Amino acid sequence: MGSLLYLIAVILIVAWAIGFFAYSAGGIIHILLVIAIIAILLRIISGKKIL
């Protein structure tokens, strides 16, 4: 479950970066970024290793 959460966070960050530089999708891109950051923070707080 933990590695899946990290994978989703990475995918969301990549999607945000692509959307930020390639398209103008408004607030949805920033919502993706916030979700990714929350997922990473939960991962850090739980104290588990990334890999």
MMTF fields as JSON, N, C-alpha, C and O atoms, coordinates in Angstrom:
{
  "mmtfVersion": "1.0.0",
  "mmtfProducer": "UNKNOWN",
  "numBonds": 203,
  "numAtoms": 204,
  "numGroups": 51,
  "numChains": 1,
  "numModels": 1,
  "chainsPerModel": [1],
  "groupsPerChain": [51],
  "chainIdList": ["A"],
  "bondAtomList": [4, 2, 8, 6, 12, 10, 16, 14, 20, 18, 24, 22, 28, 26, 32, 30, 36, 34, 40, 38, 44, 42, 48, 46, 52, 50, 56, 54, 60, 58, 64, 62, 68, 66, 72, 70, 76, 74, 80, 78, 84, 82, 88, 86, 92, 90, 96, 94, 100, 98, 104, 102, 108, 106, 112, 110, 116, 114, 120, 118, 124, 122, 128, 126, 132, 130, 136, 134, 140, 138, 144, 142, 148, 146, 152, 150, 156, 154, 160, 158, 164, 162, 168, 166, 172, 170, 176, 174, 180, 178, 184, 182, 188, 186, 192, 190, 196, 194, 200, 198],
  "bondOrderList": [1, 1, 1, 1, 1, 1, 1, 1, 1, 1, 1, 1, 1, 1, 1, 1, 1, 1, 1, 1, 1, 1, 1, 1, 1, 1, 1, 1, 1, 1, 1, 1, 1, 1, 1, 1, 1, 1, 1, 1, 1, 1, 1, 1, 1, 1, 1, 1, 1, 1],
  "groupList": [{"groupName": "MET", "atomNameList": ["N", "CA", "C", "O"], "elementList": ["N", "C", "C", "O"], "formalChargeList": [0, 0, 0, 0], "bondAtomList": [1, 0, 2, 1, 3, 2], "bondOrderList": [1, 1, 2], "singleLetterCode": "M", "chemCompType": "L-PEPTIDE LINKING"}, {"groupName": "GLY", "atomNameList": ["N", "CA", "C", "O"], "elementList": ["N", "C", "C", "O"], "formalChargeList": [0, 0, 0, 0], "bondAtomList": [1, 0, 2, 1, 3, 2], "bondOrderList": [1, 1, 2], "singleLetterCode": "G", "chemCompType": "PEPTIDE LINKING"}, {"groupName": "SER", "atomNameList": ["N", "CA", "C", "O"], "elementList": ["N", "C", "C", "O"], "formalChargeList": [0, 0, 0, 0], "bondAtomList": [1, 0, 2, 1, 3, 2], "bondOrderList": [1, 1, 2], "singleLetterCode": "S", "chemCompType": "L-PEPTIDE LINKING"}, {"groupName": "LEU", "atomNameList": ["N", "CA", "C", "O"], "elementList": ["N", "C", "C", "O"], "formalChargeList": [0, 0, 0, 0], "bondAtomList": [1, 0, 2, 1, 3, 2], "bondOrderList": [1, 1, 2], "singleLetterCode": "L", "chemCompType": "L-PEPTIDE LINKING"}, {"groupName": "TYR", "atomNameList": ["N", "CA", "C", "O"], "elementList": ["N", "C", "C", "O"], "formalChargeList": [0, 0, 0, 0], "bondAtomList": [1, 0, 2, 1, 3, 2], "bondOrderList": [1, 1, 2], "singleLetterCode": "Y", "chemCompType": "L-PEPTIDE LINKING"}, {"groupName": "ILE", "atomNameList": ["N", "CA", "C", "O"], "elementList": ["N", "C", "C", "O"], "formalChargeList": [0, 0, 0, 0], "bondAtomList": [1, 0, 2, 1, 3, 2], "bondOrderList": [1, 1, 2], "singleLetterCode": "I", "chemCompType": "L-PEPTIDE LINKING"}, {"groupName": "ALA", "atomNameList": ["N", "CA", "C", "O"], "elementList": ["N", "C", "C", "O"], "formalChargeList": [0, 0, 0, 0], "bondAtomList": [1, 0, 2, 1, 3, 2], "bondOrderList": [1, 1, 2], "singleLetterCode": "A", "chemCompType": "L-PEPTIDE LINKING"}, {"groupName": "VAL", "atomNameList": ["N", "CA", "C", "O"], "elementList": ["N", "C", "C", "O"], "formalChargeList": [0, 0, 0, 0], "bondAtomList": [1, 0, 2, 1, 3, 2], "bondOrderList": [1, 1, 2], "singleLetterCode": "V", "chemCompType": "L-PEPTIDE LINKING"}, {"groupName": "TRP", "atomNameList": ["N", "CA", "C", "O"], "elementList": ["N", "C", "C", "O"], "formalChargeList": [0, 0, 0, 0], "bondAtomList": [1, 0, 2, 1, 3, 2], "bondOrderList": [1, 1, 2], "singleLetterCode": "W", "chemCompType": "L-PEPTIDE LINKING"}, {"groupName": "PHE", "atomNameList": ["N", "CA", "C", "O"], "elementList": ["N", "C", "C", "O"], "formalChargeList": [0, 0, 0, 0], "bondAtomList": [1, 0, 2, 1, 3, 2], "bondOrderList": [1, 1, 2], "singleLetterCode": "F", "chemCompType": "L-PEPTIDE LINKING"}, {"groupName": "HIS", "atomNameList": ["N", "CA", "C", "O"], "elementList": ["N", "C", "C", "O"], "formalChargeList": [0, 0, 0, 0], "bondAtomList": [1, 0, 2, 1, 3, 2], "bondOrderList": [1, 1, 2], "singleLetterCode": "H", "chemCompType": "L-PEPTIDE LINKING"}, {"groupName": "ARG", "atomNameList": ["N", "CA", "C", "O"], "elementList": ["N", "C", "C", "O"], "formalChargeList": [0, 0, 0, 0], "bondAtomList": [1, 0, 2, 1, 3, 2], "bondOrderList": [1, 1, 2], "singleLetterCode": "R", "chemCompType": "L-PEPTIDE LINKING"}, {"groupName": "LYS", "atomNameList": ["N", "CA", "C", "O"], "elementList": ["N", "C", "C", "O"], "formalChargeList": [0, 0, 0, 0], "bondAtomList": [1, 0, 2, 1, 3, 2], "bondOrderList": [1, 1, 2], "singleLetterCode": "K", "chemCompType": "L-PEPTIDE LINKING"}],
  "groupTypeList": [0, 1, 2, 3, 3, 4, 3, 5, 6, 7, 5, 3, 5, 7, 6, 8, 6, 5, 1, 9, 9, 6, 4, 2, 6, 1, 1, 5, 5, 10, 5, 3, 3, 7, 5, 6, 5, 5, 6, 5, 3, 3, 11, 5, 5, 2, 1, 12, 12, 5, 3],
  "groupIdList": [1, 2, 3, 4, 5, 6, 7, 8, 9, 10, 11, 12, 13, 14, 15, 16, 17, 18, 19, 20, 21, 22, 23, 24, 25, 26, 27, 28, 29, 30, 31, 32, 33, 34, 35, 36, 37, 38, 39, 40, 41, 42, 43, 44, 45, 46, 47, 48, 49, 50, 51],
  "secStructList": [7, 2, 2, 2, 2, 2, 2, 2, 2, 2, 2, 2, 2, 2, 2, 2, 2, 2, 2, 2, 2, 2, 7, 7, 7, 6, 2, 2, 2, 2, 2, 2, 2, 2, 2, 2, 2, 2, 2, 2, 2, 2, 2, 2, 2, 2, 6, 7, 7, 7, 7],
  "xCoordList": [0.826, 0.0, 0.865, 0.544, 1.965, 2.823, 3.491, 3.548, 4.001, 4.676, 3.679, 4.029, 2.453, 1.416, 1.106, 0.929, 1.039, 0.792, 1.913, 1.66, 3.145, 4.285, 4.242, 4.521, 3.896, 3.803, 2.741, 2.963, 1.601, 0.54, 1.002, 0.711, 1.718, 2.222, 3.185, 3.118, 4.073, 5.032, 4.305, 4.635, 3.318, 2.554, 1.821, 1.765, 1.26, 0.557, 1.508, 1.155, 2.7, 3.678, 4.099, 4.215, 4.325, 4.697, 3.547, 3.773, 2.322, 1.159, 1.018, 0.674, 1.289, 1.23, 2.285, 2.001, 3.503, 4.583, 4.269, 4.488, 3.762, 3.404, 2.278, 2.333, 1.273, 0.145, 0.532, 0.003, 1.446, 1.857, 2.622, 2.442, 3.478, 4.316, 3.708, 4.073, 2.803, 2.296, 0.87, 0.538, 0.046, -1.359, -1.781, -1.099, -2.916, -3.468, -4.805, -5.828, -4.793, -5.988, -6.571, -7.452, -6.095, -6.66, -6.305, -5.174, -7.283, -7.053, -6.867, -6.357, -7.267, -7.161, -5.698, -5.396, -4.814, -3.391, -2.884, -2.118, -3.301, -2.833, -3.449, -2.824, -4.655, -5.269, -4.467, -4.249, -4.02, -3.181, -1.892, -1.45, -1.296, -0.062, -0.295, 0.511, -1.371, -1.67, -1.885, -1.403, -2.602, -2.83, -1.499, -1.276, -0.618, 0.683, 1.519, 2.168, 1.509, 2.287, 1.734, 2.504, 0.418, -0.182, 0.217, 0.528, 0.213, 0.598, 2.051, 2.367, 2.927, 4.342, 4.509, 5.282, 3.793, 3.885, 3.382, 3.974, 2.311, 1.826, 2.872, 3.048, 3.561, 4.619, 5.771, 6.301, 6.154, 7.243, 6.844, 7.634, 5.626, 5.155, 5.066, 5.338, 4.683, 4.552, 5.91, 5.982, 6.995, 8.338, 8.83, 9.846, 8.119, 8.547, 9.536, 9.537, 10.385, 11.34, 10.63, 9.595, 11.189, 10.58, 10.707, 9.743, 11.881, 12.078, 12.106, 12.264],
  "yCoordList": [-1.194, 0.0, 1.25, 2.23, 1.222, 2.395, 2.741, 3.908, 1.725, 2.003, 2.442, 3.209, 1.975, 2.405, 3.879, 4.623, 4.301, 5.703, 6.578, 7.645, 6.129, 6.886, 6.945, 7.992, 5.838, 5.792, 6.766, 7.477, 6.8, 7.726, 9.17, 10.015, 9.458, 10.813, 11.223, 12.35, 10.328, 10.637, 10.862, 11.783, 10.02, 10.185, 11.521, 12.194, 11.912, 13.19, 14.369, 15.356, 14.271, 15.352, 15.464, 16.568, 14.33, 14.345, 14.906, 15.702, 14.495, 15.014, 16.52, 17.247, 16.98, 18.416, 19.154, 20.19, 18.62, 19.278, 19.351, 20.384, 18.268, 18.25, 19.247, 20.027, 19.213, 20.124, 21.578, 22.461, 21.834, 23.207, 23.807, 24.976, 22.996, 23.52, 23.348, 24.089, 22.405, 22.129, 22.638, 23.067, 22.594, 22.942, 23.933, 24.114, 24.568, 25.434, 24.837, 25.07, 24.073, 23.383, 24.051, 23.491, 25.211, 25.949, 25.344, 24.908, 25.317, 24.894, 23.399, 22.967, 22.592, 21.139, 20.713, 19.793, 21.356, 21.019, 21.263, 20.46, 22.35, 22.673, 21.735, 21.436, 21.282, 20.291, 19.0, 18.378, 18.583, 17.395, 17.554, 16.619, 18.732, 18.982, 18.895, 18.304, 19.469, 19.428, 17.991, 17.611, 17.189, 15.787, 15.037, 14.236, 15.297, 14.632, 15.021, 14.166, 16.286, 16.745, 16.125, 15.726, 16.045, 15.426, 13.963, 13.47, 13.26, 11.847, 11.676, 10.758, 12.552, 12.473, 12.793, 12.131, 13.799, 14.143, 13.003, 12.723, 12.347, 11.197, 10.097, 9.415, 9.93, 8.914, 9.251, 8.369, 10.521, 10.957, 10.849, 10.399, 11.26, 11.217, 9.793, 9.537, 8.863, 7.48, 6.863, 5.855, 7.456, 7.021, 5.796, 5.197, 5.435, 4.278, 4.697, 5.841, 3.747, 4.031, 4.123, 3.49, 4.917, 5.108, 3.848, 3.426, 3.256, 2.063, 0.823, -0.277],
  "zCoordList": [0.0, 0.0, 0.0, -0.673, 0.756, 0.851, -0.456, -0.844, -1.141, -2.406, -3.461, -4.358, -3.373, -4.306, -4.096, -5.061, -2.841, -2.527, -3.071, -3.631, -2.907, -3.422, -4.95, -5.533, -5.6, -7.058, -7.557, -8.537, -6.895, -7.287, -7.119, -7.965, -6.036, -5.814, -6.918, -7.41, -7.309, -8.375, -9.7, -10.446, -9.987, -11.231, -11.233, -12.263, -10.096, -10.02, -10.204, -10.849, -9.645, -9.822, -11.285, -11.818, -11.929, -13.349, -14.186, -15.097, -13.88, -14.611, -14.418, -15.35, -13.193, -12.941, -13.752, -14.354, -13.768, -14.501, -15.99, -16.623, -16.546, -17.968, -18.228, -19.179, -17.385, -17.554, -17.353, -18.028, -16.434, -16.152, -17.326, -17.664, -17.943, -19.019, -20.408, -21.32, -20.598, -21.935, -22.166, -23.271, -21.154, -21.327, -20.257, -19.248, -20.496, -19.451, -19.026, -19.671, -17.947, -17.477, -16.231, -15.58, -15.91, -14.787, -13.445, -13.229, -12.537, -11.17, -10.994, -9.961, -11.976, -11.831, -11.686, -10.926, -12.388, -12.308, -10.891, -10.358, -10.289, -8.944, -7.902, -6.884, -8.155, -7.259, -7.304, -6.265, -8.493, -8.617, -7.818, -7.15, -7.89, -7.15, -5.647, -4.929, -5.173, -3.742, -3.278, -2.211, -4.064, -3.712, -3.653, -2.745, -4.617, -4.635, -3.419, -2.816, -3.058, -1.904, -0.617, 0.256, -0.497, 0.686, 0.776, 1.861, -0.359, -0.357, 0.082, 0.838, -0.386, -0.009, 1.482, 2.174, 1.972, 3.396, 4.274, 5.316, 3.872, 4.633, 4.653, 5.662, 3.539, 3.45, 4.401, 5.076, 4.451, 5.317, 6.785, 7.616, 7.1, 8.483, 9.002, 10.174, 8.127, 8.572, 8.882, 9.585, 8.364, 8.691, 7.921, 8.277, 6.886, 6.099, 5.032, 4.579, 4.635, 3.571, 2.241, 2.033, 1.336, 0.03, -0.822, -1.461, -0.829, -1.658, -0.818, -1.346]
}
